[in-house]
Amino acid sequence: MSDLADDPFRRALEAYVGVVFTEGNSVTRLRNGVEIFPAMLRAVRLARRRIDFVTYVYWTGDIAQEMAHALAERSRAGVEVRVLLDAVGAQQMSTDLIEVMTGSGVELRWFRPPVRWKVWESDHRTHRKILVVDDRFAFTGGVGVAQEWEGDARDPNEWRDTHFQIEGPAVDPLRAAFLSDWRDSGGRAFTEPETPPRPAPAGDTVLGVVDASAQIQLNSAGRAFETIISFARERLWIGTPYFNPSERLVSLLVEAAQRGVEVRVTIPGPHIDKRVSLLSAEEQAGRLLDAGVFLHRFQPTMYHVKQVIADRTLAMFGSVNFNSRSVYKDEEVAMVAIDPHLNEVLAADYLADLERCDTVRDRDQLERSWAEAAAGKALKAVESEM
């Protein structure tokens, strides 16, 4: 039994959210496209049985070409390749790349194409980013397949993001999350009943997968946020590209700061891709600043990291934004790691990012920064956030 079996975060998430944890996992943190895409492509090219891949964003760029051709090559080699793309998020994808994959035998499906008479479905997207290769590798985090994520966050053309490679028993529930959306899109979980091999133990990390399906009320990712915030006692460092939390989450963050937790929130600065998201956060951010929460705005490029670091043991990461859409409307997936080493790795990344941020210290500065950010560009309607 792991020494972390009775970790307070683990027990709270098991008891209050229903998260099932597995031991014996390995987590590799991949920082920016320069590390993320080579790892994903390497795993794809090692596939021998099956590749399952779902993403919200599949746009253009060198990586869009490389990924499509790598998946197609594996399909021609006899690997079962299943690709699920959100019909709204991936609508910019080149039809040539679709033909590259489908022409090579890839089974490609679209998640909930907008249908006028099914308006109740159109606003509920799959926002998950999951790649599962055989029963060995899985990847999840914030990255989409597009040129915006290529590079190393050196300038506005190279977004800042973090993705994760998973090995071990937690690969299974990540595939199950993929299959939830695959079935929704008319796909079959398996063509012939077979007992899949169990992923081999690969490390010492305790991992829980939060399969956050869209529903009328708060989904399991939202409940995980609430639980983690409530049980934090030392530090609570949040990174999110879109910050528009519910009143309940704002109140919990305020309470955490008031009981002495160091609460920090890092969001995009001048290069945010959706200005409406920046402006919508002003009222909530004001309350947080009044309570002593630190608000940081990343300056060099678009900040797309999605993670929560709590105290010295917990890290939560995946596709979930710290906003109402992610916890009420979209299909999401998050992972909760109980691992002091990973916690410190991500904390070091967080501190490095802070060196590239401006810190907002009071309401007056907040109002000025938002006004300046909005001055150069008109607000435009957006359908969803990545």
C-alpha positions in Angstrom: 0.0 0.0 0.0 1.3 3.4 -0.9 2.4 5.8 1.8 0.0 8.2 0.2 -3.1 6.0 0.7 -4.4 8.3 3.4 -3.4 11.6 1.8 -6.2 14.1 2.7 -6.8 15.1 -0.9 -7.0 11.5 -2.0 -9.5 10.5 0.7 -11.6 13.6 0.1 -11.8 13.1 -3.6 -12.6 9.4 -3.2 -15.3 10.1 -0.6 -16.9 13.3 -2.0 -16.4 13.1 -5.7 -16.0 9.3 -6.3 -12.6 9.5 -7.9 -11.0 6.0 -8.2 -7.3 6.1 -7.8 -4.7 3.6 -9.1 -1.1 3.1 -8.0 1.9 2.2 -10.0 1.7 5.0 -12.6 4.3 7.1 -14.3 3.7 10.7 -15.3 6.1 12.7 -17.6 5.5 16.4 -17.7 5.9 17.8 -21.3 6.4 21.5 -21.5 5.4 23.3 -24.7 5.2 22.0 -28.2 8.9 21.4 -28.4 8.5 18.5 -25.9 4.9 17.6 -26.4 4.6 16.8 -30.1 7.8 14.7 -30.4 6.6 12.5 -27.5 3.1 12.1 -29.0 4.4 11.3 -32.4 7.0 8.8 -31.0 4.2 6.9 -29.2 2.0 6.9 -32.3 4.8 5.4 -34.4 5.4 2.7 -31.8 1.7 1.6 -32.0 1.2 -2.1 -32.8 -2.5 -2.7 -31.9 -4.7 0.4 -31.5 -4.6 4.1 -31.3 -7.5 6.1 -29.8 -7.4 9.9 -30.2 -9.9 12.6 -29.4 -9.3 16.4 -29.5 -11.3 19.6 -29.6 -8.8 21.5 -31.7 -7.3 20.2 -34.9 -6.3 23.1 -37.2 -3.4 23.7 -39.4 0.4 23.8 -39.4 3.3 21.4 -39.6 2.1 19.3 -36.6 -1.3 18.9 -38.2 0.4 17.4 -41.2 2.8 15.3 -39.2 0.1 13.9 -36.9 -2.3 13.0 -39.8 0.4 11.3 -41.8 1.7 9.4 -38.7 -1.8 8.1 -37.9 -2.4 7.2 -41.6 0.9 5.3 -41.7 0.0 3.2 -38.7 -3.4 2.4 -40.1 -1.9 1.2 -43.3 0.4 -1.0 -41.2 -2.7 -2.7 -39.7 -3.1 -0.8 -36.5 -6.7 0.1 -35.6 -6.8 3.9 -35.5 -9.9 5.7 -34.2 -9.9 9.5 -34.4 -12.7 11.7 -32.9 -12.8 15.4 -33.6 -15.2 17.9 -32.2 -17.4 19.2 -35.0 -17.1 22.8 -33.8 -13.6 23.0 -32.5 -11.9 21.2 -35.4 -13.9 22.9 -38.2 -10.8 24.7 -39.4 -9.1 21.4 -40.2 -8.0 20.9 -43.9 -10.1 18.5 -45.8 -6.9 17.2 -47.4 -5.8 15.9 -44.0 -9.1 14.2 -43.4 -8.7 12.4 -46.7 -5.1 11.4 -45.8 -6.5 9.6 -42.7 -9.7 8.2 -44.0 -8.1 7.1 -47.3 -5.6 5.1 -45.2 -8.3 3.3 -43.2 -8.5 5.5 -40.2 -12.0 5.5 -38.7 -12.7 9.2 -38.2 -15.8 10.5 -36.6 -17.2 14.0 -35.7 -18.6 14.7 -32.3 -22.1 16.2 -32.5 -22.1 18.1 -35.8 -24.4 21.1 -35.3 -28.0 20.2 -36.3 -30.6 23.0 -36.1 -33.3 20.8 -34.6 -30.9 19.5 -31.9 -30.0 22.8 -30.5 -29.9 21.3 -27.0 -26.8 19.3 -28.1 -25.0 22.0 -30.2 -23.6 23.9 -27.2 -22.3 20.8 -25.5 -18.9 19.9 -27.0 -16.2 17.4 -26.3 -13.3 19.4 -25.1 -11.2 16.4 -24.1 -7.6 15.9 -25.3 -6.8 12.2 -25.0 -4.4 10.0 -27.0 -4.1 6.3 -26.0 -1.6 4.0 -27.7 -2.0 0.3 -27.3 -2.3 -0.4 -23.5 1.0 1.4 -22.8 0.9 5.1 -23.3 -1.7 7.8 -22.8 -1.5 11.6 -23.2 -3.7 14.3 -21.9 -3.5 18.0 -21.0 -4.2 21.3 -22.7 -2.6 21.0 -26.1 -4.5 21.1 -29.5 -3.1 20.0 -32.8 -2.3 23.3 -34.5 0.7 25.5 -35.3 -0.2 27.8 -32.4 1.3 25.2 -30.0 4.5 24.5 -31.9 7.7 25.8 -30.4 8.7 26.8 -26.9 6.6 29.8 -25.9 9.3 32.2 -27.0 7.0 34.7 -28.7 3.3 35.4 -29.5 3.3 32.8 -32.2 4.3 29.9 -29.8 1.7 29.3 -27.1 2.6 28.3 -23.5 1.1 24.9 -22.6 1.7 21.7 -20.6 0.8 18.1 -21.6 1.4 14.8 -19.8 2.4 11.3 -20.8 0.9 8.6 -18.6 2.0 5.0 -18.3 0.5 2.4 -15.9 -3.0 1.4 -14.8 -4.4 4.9 -15.3 -4.3 4.4 -19.0 -7.5 2.3 -18.8 -9.8 5.0 -17.4 -8.4 7.5 -19.9 -9.4 5.1 -22.7 -12.8 4.7 -21.1 -13.3 8.5 -21.2 -12.4 8.4 -25.0 -14.9 5.6 -25.5 -17.7 7.6 -23.8 -17.5 10.2 -26.6 -16.8 7.6 -29.3 -20.1 5.8 -28.5 -21.9 9.1 -28.4 -20.7 9.6 -32.0 -21.9 6.2 -33.2 -18.7 4.2 -32.8 -18.4 0.8 -31.2 -16.2 0.2 -28.2 -14.9 -3.0 -29.7 -15.5 -5.1 -32.8 -15.0 -8.5 -31.1 -15.2 -9.2 -27.4 -11.8 -9.6 -26.0 -10.2 -9.2 -22.6 -7.7 -6.4 -23.0 -4.3 -6.7 -21.5 -3.8 -4.9 -18.2 -1.4 -1.9 -18.4 1.8 -2.8 -16.6 2.9 -0.9 -13.6 5.3 1.9 -14.6 6.1 4.0 -11.6 5.1 5.3 -8.1 2.5 7.9 -8.9 -1.0 7.7 -7.5 -3.5 8.8 -10.2 -7.2 9.4 -10.3 -9.0 10.1 -13.6 -12.0 12.5 -13.5 -14.3 11.6 -16.3 -16.3 14.9 -16.4 -19.2 14.4 -18.8 -21.5 17.3 -19.6 -24.7 17.4 -17.5 -27.3 19.8 -16.2 -25.6 20.4 -12.8 -21.9 20.7 -11.8 -19.9 17.9 -13.3 -17.3 15.8 -11.5 -14.5 18.2 -12.5 -16.3 21.1 -10.9 -16.8 19.0 -7.7 -13.1 18.1 -7.7 -12.3 21.8 -7.9 -14.5 22.5 -4.9 -13.0 19.7 -2.9 -9.4 20.6 -3.6 -9.9 24.2 -2.8 -11.8 23.3 0.4 -9.0 21.0 1.6 -6.0 23.1 0.7 -4.1 24.3 3.8 -0.8 25.8 2.5 -0.8 26.8 -1.2 -3.2 26.7 -4.1 -1.7 27.7 -7.4 -4.0 27.7 -10.4 -3.2 28.1 -14.1 -6.0 28.6 -16.6 -6.4 30.2 -20.0 -10.0 31.1 -19.4 -11.0 32.3 -16.0 -14.7 32.7 -15.4 -15.5 30.6 -12.3 -18.9 30.2 -10.7 -19.9 32.3 -7.6 -19.4 29.1 -5.5 -15.8 28.6 -6.7 -15.0 32.3 -6.1 -16.4 32.1 -2.6 -14.3 29.0 -1.9 -11.1 30.7 -3.2 -11.9 33.7 -1.0 -12.4 31.5 2.1 -9.1 29.7 1.3 -7.2 33.0 1.2 -8.8 34.1 4.4 -7.7 31.0 6.3 -4.1 31.6 5.2 -3.7 29.6 2.0 -1.4 31.2 -0.6 -3.8 31.5 -3.5 -2.4 32.4 -6.9 -4.1 32.5 -10.3 -2.2 32.8 -13.5 -4.1 33.7 -16.7 -3.2 35.1 -20.1 -2.2 38.7 -20.6 -2.2 40.8 -23.7 -2.1 37.8 -26.1 -5.3 36.1 -25.0 -7.1 34.7 -28.0 -10.6 35.5 -26.7 -11.0 39.0 -25.3 -14.5 38.3 -24.1 -13.0 35.7 -21.7 -10.6 38.3 -20.3 -13.3 40.9 -19.7 -15.8 38.5 -18.2 -13.3 37.7 -15.4 -13.1 41.3 -14.0 -15.8 41.1 -11.4 -14.7 37.8 -10.0 -11.1 38.8 -10.0 -11.9 42.0 -8.0 -13.4 40.0 -5.2 -10.3 37.7 -5.1 -7.9 40.6 -5.0 -9.8 42.1 -2.1 -9.3 38.8 -0.3 -5.5 38.7 -0.9 -5.4 36.4 -3.9 -2.5 37.0 -6.3 -3.5 37.4 -9.9 -0.8 37.0 -12.6 -1.1 37.8 -16.3 1.4 36.0 -18.6 3.0 38.4 -21.0 5.0 36.8 -23.8 2.3 34.8 -25.5 -1.0 33.0 -25.1 -1.1 31.1 -21.8 -3.0 27.8 -22.2 -1.9 25.8 -19.2 -4.7 24.1 -17.2 -3.6 22.9 -13.8 -4.1 23.2 -10.0 -1.2 22.7 -7.6 -2.3 22.2 -4.0 -0.1 22.0 -0.9 2.8 19.7 -1.4 1.2 16.5 -2.8 -1.5 17.2 -5.3 -1.6 18.2 -8.9 -4.7 18.3 -11.1 -4.3 18.7 -14.9 -6.1 17.9 -18.1 -8.5 19.7 -20.4 -10.6 21.5 -17.8 -10.6 25.3 -17.7 -11.3 27.2 -14.5 -14.6 28.5 -16.0 -18.3 27.7 -16.0 -18.3 26.1 -19.4 -15.9 23.4 -18.4 -17.8 22.4 -15.3 -21.3 22.6 -16.7 -21.4 22.2 -20.5 -18.5 20.3 -22.0 -17.1 16.8 -22.0 -13.9 17.1 -20.1 -11.2 14.9 -18.6 -8.8 15.7 -15.7 -6.2 13.7 -13.8 -5.4 14.1 -10.1 -1.9 13.1 -9.1 -0.9 12.5 -5.5 2.8 12.8 -6.0 5.1 15.1 -4.1 7.8 15.0 -6.8 5.4 15.9 -9.6 3.9 18.6 -7.4 7.3 20.2 -7.0 8.1 19.9 -10.7 4.9 21.7 -11.6 5.5 24.3 -8.9 8.9 25.1 -10.3 7.3 25.5 -13.7 4.7 27.8 -12.2 7.4 30.0 -10.5 9.3 30.2 -13.8 6.1 31.4 -15.5 5.6 34.0 -12.8 8.9 35.6 -13.9 7.2 36.3 -17.2 4.0 37.7 -15.7 2.7 41.0 -14.6 1.1 40.8 -11.2 -2.2 42.6 -10.6 -2.2 43.9 -7.0 -5.5 45.9 -6.6 -8.8 46.7 -8.2 -7.5 50.0 -9.8 -4.7 48.2 -11.5 -7.1 45.4 -12.6 -9.5 47.9 -14.2 -6.7 49.7 -16.0 -5.2 46.5 -17.3 -8.6 45.2 -18.6 -9.3 48.5 -20.3 -6.0 48.6 -22.0 -6.4 45.0 -23.2 -9.7 45.7 -24.7 -8.9 49.1 -26.3 -7.2 47.7 -29.4 -9.7 45.1 -30.3 -13.4 44.9 -30.5 -15.2 42.1 -28.7 -16.4 39.3 -30.9 -18.8 36.5 -30.2 -17.2 33.1 -29.4 -18.9 29.8 -29.3 -16.5 28.0 -27.0 -13.1 28.1 -25.3 -10.3 25.7 -25.9 
